């Protein structure tokens, strides 16, 4: 980290109650069990435990310092004095903050400014993690991005605070569950380019309408600097009213947009496409064949254009694209059977895209194993029914529903849980089959993908 004790205290709105070593901390942590020498531990308040209770353990593990509530700051001083350690001064910095989470976010914002790196913020109903993964590979120089699902009010600050000191660009995925959350994250990240992948009925149970979801996603635009760039789909739908902002540069991706693909060929797991951009055309070779990932790549290229990166520089990084776990993983099971493990999450938009890709694999028979799509509100049954109809209309041969809500897909077979689905598949798969496994995280569909290779 680039921040010293005085800067941390100011950014965290914290009081220094004990002084430690000179210099700066190595990184930020919120788990005392993972805290080691040189770390700055934040004791966050949780639903069941208060992380401040573990401040002494973090210091004993060698922490550079701790940021905790005032009551825990006093307690840790008393604890060390009681064990004859004496005054903590010289051992570790102890910062007392009224709200340790707000302190974490404040320190992350200060670190983002100190780094001086350019920032791409990515949000959207579908595809934001894949866009993040692609952008991380395409952008040249030292690029830092979220690990796994560190995209929340806790995860995003930690992502910034673990960025290497020489980071030139940050690609920061931002998750949303309610109004105001993207604004909170964007205020910390202060993006130079904001990517909104799309807007769909995701979290509609919480926000009530697609229009409300669009408004929540559009909060990221308020954090852009004058002349900042918004990268959005050609058809913005409910986003359109939020794009009429003075001083906002807009780049559209997709057919007919500022960034679009032409001369697309798919051969042996590679998509070759000529990408047209405002900075000129460029031939890309992408290590995937899914149509929806080509769309995600267009959004990532748009982000690079927004930062002023030349298309040829981005093309050089295309071969290194790798996706996060459970997102379209292709697993060969023998006898020509292919399993597509896309069970990280599911909603009507991503379900249709995954089903479309399944039917392009050229398999002798296609099988979709579908779990529940969560957080769809009162229209959940209708959304499930529409996805089932989409599967039939696009040539999926067999649909297996997992769990009672999956009954609305109109499946050929309905099973109680993912374990039973794996056993059913193992008994009935045929050589040359292609299998898609997908559902919301709450459905636990990864169990199917984990068990099936052992059963066939």
Phi, psi and omega per residue, in radians:
X1 nan 2.665 -3.109
X2 -1.666 0.021 -3.027
X3 -1.779 2.319 3.027
X4 -1.570 -3.094 -3.033
X5 -1.058 -0.753 -3.105
X6 -1.141 -0.694 3.140
X7 -1.214 -0.649 3.103
X8 -1.138 -0.782 3.137
X9 -1.045 -0.749 -3.127
X10 -1.173 -0.785 -3.107
X11 -1.187 -0.545 -3.114
X12 -1.558 -0.034 -3.033
X13 0.876 0.834 -3.014
X14 -2.080 2.720 3.057
X15 -1.709 2.370 3.064
X16 -1.447 2.036 -3.138
X17 -1.877 -0.194 3.007
X18 -2.691 2.504 -3.104
X19 -1.802 2.494 3.132
X20 -2.033 -2.596 -3.084
X21 -1.318 2.792 3.062
X22 -1.237 3.038 3.101
X23 1.632 -2.768 -3.069
X24 -2.235 2.714 3.104
X25 -1.259 2.796 -3.138
X26 -1.314 -0.820 -3.087
X27 -2.854 3.045 3.066
X28 -1.819 2.510 3.074
X29 -2.369 2.775 3.050
X30 -2.183 0.040 -3.141
X31 -2.073 1.996 -3.105
X32 -1.084 -0.502 3.125
X33 -1.195 -0.392 3.119
X34 -1.791 0.038 -3.098
X35 -1.461 2.359 -3.138
X36 -2.375 -2.999 -3.115
X37 -0.947 2.280 3.082
X38 1.550 -0.064 -3.081
X39 -1.489 2.718 3.017
X40 -1.887 1.959 -3.063
X41 -1.627 2.256 3.044
X42 -1.851 2.078 3.118
X43 -1.549 1.584 -3.070
X44 -1.464 2.593 3.111
X45 -1.485 2.159 3.117
X46 -1.896 -3.125 -3.115
X47 -1.165 -0.581 -3.059
X48 -1.959 -0.579 -3.118
X49 -2.340 2.729 3.070
X50 -1.828 2.074 -3.106
X51 -1.040 -0.364 3.112
X52 -1.075 -0.379 3.122
X53 -1.125 -0.324 -3.059
X54 -1.833 0.267 -3.120
X55 -1.079 -0.760 -3.125
X56 -1.088 -0.694 3.117
X57 -1.117 -0.670 3.118
X58 -1.122 -0.723 3.124
X59 -1.151 -0.719 3.117
X60 -1.116 -0.464 3.107
X61 -1.418 -0.040 3.075
X62 1.817 0.238 -3.115
X63 -0.977 2.441 3.022
X64 -1.110 -0.626 -3.140
X65 -2.980 2.980 3.104
X66 -2.343 2.536 3.037
X67 -2.078 1.993 -3.040
X68 -2.457 2.951 3.044
X69 -1.096 2.720 -3.083
X70 -0.954 -0.671 -3.119
X71 -1.125 -0.603 3.139
X72 -1.380 -0.541 3.059
X73 -1.080 -0.766 3.098
X74 -1.138 -0.705 -3.099
X75 -1.139 -0.692 -3.113
X76 -1.206 -0.616 3.070
X77 -1.117 -0.778 3.131
X78 -1.125 -0.667 -3.115
X79 -1.106 -0.777 -3.130
X80 -1.208 -0.653 3.106
X81 -1.132 -0.681 -3.122
X82 -1.157 -0.470 -3.132
X83 -1.704 0.362 3.052
X84 1.107 0.347 3.046
X85 -1.310 -0.486 3.123
X86 1.488 -2.727 -3.104
X87 -1.142 2.341 -3.117
X88 -1.292 -0.247 -3.114
X89 -0.947 2.264 -3.089
X90 1.650 -0.290 -3.127
X91 -1.636 -0.884 -3.129
X92 -2.789 2.639 3.029
X93 -1.358 2.366 3.043
X94 -2.139 2.064 -3.133
X95 -1.929 2.247 3.090
X96 -1.763 2.032 -3.113
X97 -2.160 2.360 -3.123
X98 -1.059 -0.623 -3.130
X99 -2.308 1.691 -3.089
X100 -1.049 -0.553 3.105
X101 -1.180 -0.793 3.080
X102 -1.071 -0.588 3.091
X103 -1.129 -0.775 3.094
X104 -1.013 -0.788 -3.122
X105 -1.169 -0.690 3.118
X106 -1.133 -0.726 3.111
X107 -1.151 -0.688 3.109
X108 -1.098 -0.724 3.099
X109 -1.085 -0.706 3.108
X110 -1.159 -0.668 3.103
X111 -1.148 -0.698 3.116
X112 -1.038 -0.749 3.133
X113 -1.187 -0.678 -3.122
X114 -1.175 -0.593 3.134
X115 -1.127 -0.658 -3.106
X116 1.249 0.222 3.133
X117 -1.342 2.672 2.995
X118 -1.380 2.603 -2.995
X119 -2.222 2.300 2.959
X120 -1.878 2.134 3.044
X121 -1.747 2.333 -3.077
X122 -2.190 2.168 3.016
X123 -2.441 3.109 -3.115
X124 2.530 2.874 -3.109
X125 -1.287 -0.627 -3.075
X126 -2.445 2.475 2.956
X127 1.553 -0.005 -3.047
X128 -1.143 -0.640 3.121
X129 -1.181 -0.719 3.118
X130 -1.148 -0.711 3.072
X131 -1.069 -0.735 3.087
X132 -1.040 -0.813 -3.124
X133 -1.087 -0.737 -3.123
X134 -1.199 -0.782 -3.132
X135 -1.085 -0.679 3.121
X136 -1.018 -0.663 -3.137
X137 -1.351 -0.674 -3.032
X138 -1.328 -0.603 -3.064
X139 -1.271 2.328 -3.121
X140 -1.377 2.932 3.111
X141 1.461 -2.875 -3.115
X142 -1.507 1.914 -3.050
X143 -1.998 2.328 3.095
X144 -2.111 2.408 -3.106
X145 -2.492 2.923 3.134
X146 -0.998 2.410 2.913
X147 -1.494 2.477 3.001
X148 0.816 -2.149 -3.094
X149 -1.946 0.646 3.095
X150 -1.406 1.191 -3.027
X151 -2.256 0.328 -3.064
X152 -1.871 -3.002 3.133
X153 -1.113 -0.305 3.028
X154 -1.767 -0.814 -3.051
X155 -1.139 -0.687 -3.120
X156 -1.143 -0.810 3.060
X157 -1.016 -0.718 3.117
X158 -1.093 -0.650 3.100
X159 -1.051 -0.805 3.134
X160 -1.110 -0.716 -3.057
X161 -1.325 -0.208 3.055
X162 -1.779 0.087 3.121
X163 -1.149 2.334 3.073
X164 -0.994 2.625 -3.049
X165 -1.071 -0.422 -3.100
X166 -1.758 0.318 3.139
X167 -1.060 2.307 3.109
X168 -1.730 -0.484 -3.119
X169 -2.491 2.475 3.032
X170 -2.035 2.342 3.020
X171 -2.009 1.950 -2.952
X172 -2.076 1.942 3.053
X173 -1.345 2.440 -3.097
X174 -2.192 2.070 3.120
X175 -1.562 2.730 -3.108
X176 -2.475 2.375 2.993
X177 -2.180 -0.333 -3.118
X178 -2.684 2.983 3.128
X179 -1.071 2.453 3.088
X180 1.596 -0.295 -3.069
X181 -1.280 -0.694 3.090
X182 -1.155 -0.679 3.098
X183 -1.044 -0.711 3.122
X184 -1.090 -0.810 -3.125
X185 -1.197 -0.719 -3.112
X186 -1.171 -0.550 3.091
X187 -1.125 -0.588 3.101
X188 -1.312 -0.800 -3.037
X189 -1.345 -0.527 -3.106
X190 0.803 1.103 -3.060
X191 -1.195 2.624 3.003
X192 -1.545 -0.516 3.100
X193 -2.278 2.321 3.119
X194 -2.007 2.134 3.088
X195 -1.824 2.177 2.984
X196 -1.987 1.876 -3.001
X197 -1.143 -0.691 -3.101
X198 3.113 3.041 3.071
X199 -2.331 2.175 3.139
X200 -2.528 -3.102 -3.065
X201 -1.358 1.051 3.115
X202 -1.909 2.255 -3.011
X203 1.151 0.398 -3.119
X204 -1.147 -0.422 3.082
X205 -1.077 -0.535 -3.113
X206 -1.548 -0.765 -3.005
X207 -1.659 -0.339 2.970
X208 1.650 -0.478 -3.122
X209 -2.791 2.790 3.090
X210 -1.146 -0.602 3.100
X211 -1.076 -0.703 3.116
X212 -1.190 -0.629 3.078
X213 -1.115 -0.754 3.115
X214 -1.057 -0.741 3.131
X215 -1.100 -0.675 3.136
X216 -1.192 -0.735 3.098
X217 -1.121 -0.656 -3.087
X218 -1.207 -0.166 3.079
X219 -1.003 -0.465 -3.136
X220 -1.105 -0.462 -3.106
X221 -1.198 -0.489 -3.112
X222 -1.175 -0.340 -3.096
X223 -1.585 -0.133 -3.095
X224 -1.224 2.542 3.071
X225 -1.288 2.956 3.061
X226 -0.993 2.216 -3.095
X227 1.435 0.119 3.102
X228 -1.142 2.846 -3.005
X229 -1.970 2.290 2.991
X230 -1.821 2.195 3.093
X231 -1.846 2.000 -2.984
X232 -2.418 2.819 3.120
X233 -1.126 2.750 3.076
X234 -0.958 -0.833 3.079
X235 -1.723 1.683 -3.088
X236 -1.345 -0.231 3.130
X237 0.966 -2.167 -3.099
X238 -1.171 -0.192 3.106
X239 -1.312 -0.409 -2.932
X240 -0.934 -0.745 -3.101
X241 -1.144 -0.350 -3.126
X242 -1.570 -0.110 -3.092
X243 -1.660 -0.023 -3.118
X244 -1.582 1.104 -3.083
X245 -2.007 2.358 -3.129
X246 -1.105 2.339 3.087
X247 1.430 0.055 -3.128
X248 -1.605 2.170 3.033
X249 -1.569 2.273 -3.097
X250 -2.053 2.238 3.019
X251 -1.991 2.201 -3.141
X252 -1.734 2.394 3.070
X253 -2.046 2.572 -3.100
X254 2.064 3.059 -3.094
X255 -0.940 2.181 -3.141
X256 1.464 0.046 -3.085
X257 -1.662 -3.046 3.120
X258 -1.175 -0.571 3.099
X259 -2.134 1.926 -3.102
X260 -2.469 2.787 -3.120
X261 -1.771 2.452 3.036
X262 -2.400 2.869 3.112
X263 0.893 0.934 -3.091
X264 -1.506 2.259 3.048
X265 -2.305 2.428 3.113
X266 -2.085 2.040 -3.083
X267 -2.441 2.170 3.007
X268 0.842 0.936 3.044
X269 1.395 0.094 -3.109
X270 -2.143 2.388 2.998
X271 -1.794 2.072 3.046
X272 -1.770 2.160 -3.081
X273 -2.524 2.449 2.992
X274 -1.542 2.067 -3.117
X275 -1.755 2.101 3.088
X276 -1.541 2.282 -3.132
X277 -2.406 2.880 3.053
X278 -1.084 -0.329 3.114
X279 -1.676 0.153 3.131
X280 1.954 2.893 -3.118
X281 -1.435 2.756 3.110
X282 -2.718 2.419 3.077
X283 -1.488 2.237 3.120
X284 -2.046 2.552 2.988
X285 -2.086 1.865 -3.072
X286 -1.733 2.409 -3.111
X287 -1.465 0.869 3.089
X288 -2.761 2.888 3.128
X289 -2.172 -0.071 -3.096
X290 -1.186 2.329 3.118
X291 -1.086 -0.665 -3.112
X292 -1.203 -0.511 3.090
X293 -1.314 -0.453 2.996
X294 -1.140 -0.704 3.060
X295 -1.082 -0.739 3.090
X296 -1.078 -0.654 3.118
X297 -1.145 -0.634 3.088
X298 -1.074 -0.713 3.098
X299 -1.113 -0.714 3.130
X300 -1.154 -0.711 3.073
X301 -1.095 -0.699 3.081
X302 -1.034 -0.670 3.099
X303 -1.093 -0.740 3.105
X304 -1.113 -0.719 3.087
X305 -1.068 -0.702 3.114
X306 -1.062 -0.522 3.111
X307 -1.536 -0.063 3.139
X308 1.511 0.329 3.129
X309 -1.454 2.378 3.138
X310 -1.243 2.465 3.135
X311 -0.974 -0.657 -3.122
X312 -1.151 -0.537 3.068
X313 -1.167 -0.700 3.123
X314 -1.176 -0.660 -3.128
X315 -1.058 -0.560 -3.141
X316 -1.106 -0.461 -3.092
X317 -1.640 -0.047 -3.016
X318 -1.088 -0.619 -3.085
X319 -1.142 -0.361 -3.086
X320 -1.613 0.139 3.139
X321 -1.125 2.278 3.038
X322 -2.453 2.473 -3.043
X323 -1.772 2.677 3.098
X324 -1.133 2.773 -3.051
X325 -1.055 2.571 3.094
X326 1.265 0.176 3.141
X327 -1.961 1.541 3.102
X328 1.237 0.442 3.093
X329 -1.083 2.311 3.138
X330 -1.816 2.134 -3.080
X331 -2.135 2.181 3.111
X332 -1.536 2.179 -3.050
X333 -1.826 0.028 -3.069
X334 1.650 2.757 -3.098
X335 0.984 0.481 3.124
X336 1.279 0.179 3.131
X337 -1.427 2.276 -3.137
X338 -2.018 2.269 3.056
X339 -1.914 2.165 3.056
X340 -1.789 1.882 -3.087
X341 -1.626 1.714 -3.077
X342 -2.189 0.875 -2.957
X343 -1.814 0.349 3.126
X344 -1.129 -0.708 3.121
X345 -2.885 3.020 -3.120
X346 -2.740 2.497 3.010
X347 -2.680 2.995 -3.046
X348 -0.983 -0.650 -3.114
X349 -1.206 -0.877 -3.095
X350 -1.214 -0.538 3.087
X351 -1.090 -0.825 -3.127
X352 -1.091 -0.717 3.137
X353 -1.109 -0.745 -3.134
X354 -1.165 -0.690 3.101
X355 -1.139 -0.706 3.104
X356 -1.057 -0.746 3.135
X357 -1.136 -0.680 3.132
X358 -0.961 -0.723 -3.070
X359 -1.340 -0.135 3.115
X360 -1.661 0.006 -3.023
X361 -1.391 -0.101 3.095
X362 1.203 0.516 -3.096
X363 -1.411 2.717 3.064
X364 -1.117 -0.591 3.130
X365 -2.632 2.472 -3.135
X366 -1.979 2.382 -3.102
X367 -2.250 2.197 3.081
X368 -1.927 2.125 3.108
X369 -1.872 1.872 -2.912
X370 -2.056 2.177 3.005
X371 -1.671 -3.116 -3.092
X372 -1.101 2.539 2.896
X373 -1.701 2.068 -3.034
X374 -1.537 2.924 2.993
X375 1.014 0.710 3.133
X376 -1.790 0.039 3.043
X377 1.243 -2.701 -3.031
X378 -1.207 -0.321 3.140
X379 -1.655 0.281 -3.055
X380 -0.980 -0.769 -3.117
X381 -1.051 -0.746 3.137
X382 -1.122 -0.711 3.118
X383 -1.122 -0.719 3.104
X384 -1.126 -0.729 -3.140
X385 -1.089 -0.735 3.139
X386 -1.104 -0.668 3.107
X387 -1.147 -0.731 3.088
X388 -1.062 -0.729 3.113
X389 -1.145 -0.648 3.110
X390 -1.101 -0.736 3.124
X391 -1.039 -0.803 -3.137
X392 -1.127 -0.780 -3.079
X393 -1.135 -0.457 -3.090
X394 -1.789 0.225 2.930
X395 1.596 0.280 3.037
X396 -1.211 2.266 -3.004
X397 -1.383 -0.742 -3.079
X398 -2.347 2.319 3.059
X399 -2.034 2.180 3.073
X400 -1.964 2.117 3.107
X401 -1.626 2.477 -3.121
X402 -2.118 2.004 -3.109
X403 1.614 2.699 -3.044
X404 -1.001 -0.745 3.127
X405 -1.048 -0.418 -3.128
X406 -1.269 -0.119 3.073
X407 -1.022 -0.528 -3.084
X408 -1.258 -0.204 3.016
X409 -1.210 -0.269 -3.023
X410 1.193 0.829 -3.004
X411 -1.260 2.794 3.017
X412 -1.252 -0.598 3.093
X413 -2.367 2.443 3.067
X414 -2.115 2.152 3.135
X415 -2.057 2.837 -3.004
X416 -1.344 -0.630 -3.012
X417 -2.680 2.961 -3.104
X418 -1.054 -0.606 3.111
X419 -1.069 -0.757 3.110
X420 -1.163 -0.600 3.107
X421 -1.120 -0.724 3.127
X422 -1.096 -0.722 3.135
X423 -1.151 -0.706 3.118
X424 -1.104 -0.773 3.125
X425 -1.073 -0.825 -3.097
X426 -1.011 -0.584 -3.105
X427 -1.392 -0.375 -2.978
X428 -2.161 -0.052 3.120
X429 -1.165 2.573 3.132
X430 -2.135 2.704 3.107
X431 -0.926 2.370 3.112
X432 1.535 -0.016 3.125
X433 -1.211 2.640 2.968
X434 -2.081 2.266 -3.037
X435 -2.128 2.244 3.002
X436 -1.818 2.289 3.041
X437 -2.055 2.095 -3.062
X438 -2.678 2.543 3.098
X439 3.072 2.953 3.078
X440 -1.162 2.738 -3.098
X441 -0.979 -0.616 -3.119
X442 -1.112 -0.348 -3.138
X443 -1.402 -0.262 3.086
X444 1.135 0.610 -3.044
X445 -1.219 -0.257 3.087
X446 -1.056 -0.397 3.102
X447 -1.061 -0.648 3.108
X448 -1.060 -0.837 -3.106
X449 -1.169 -0.535 -3.142
X450 -1.329 -0.674 -3.081
X451 -1.424 -0.614 -2.968
X452 -1.020 -0.784 -3.124
X453 -1.048 -0.448 3.135
X454 -1.430 -0.333 -3.033
X455 -1.702 -0.481 -3.076
X456 -1.480 nan nan
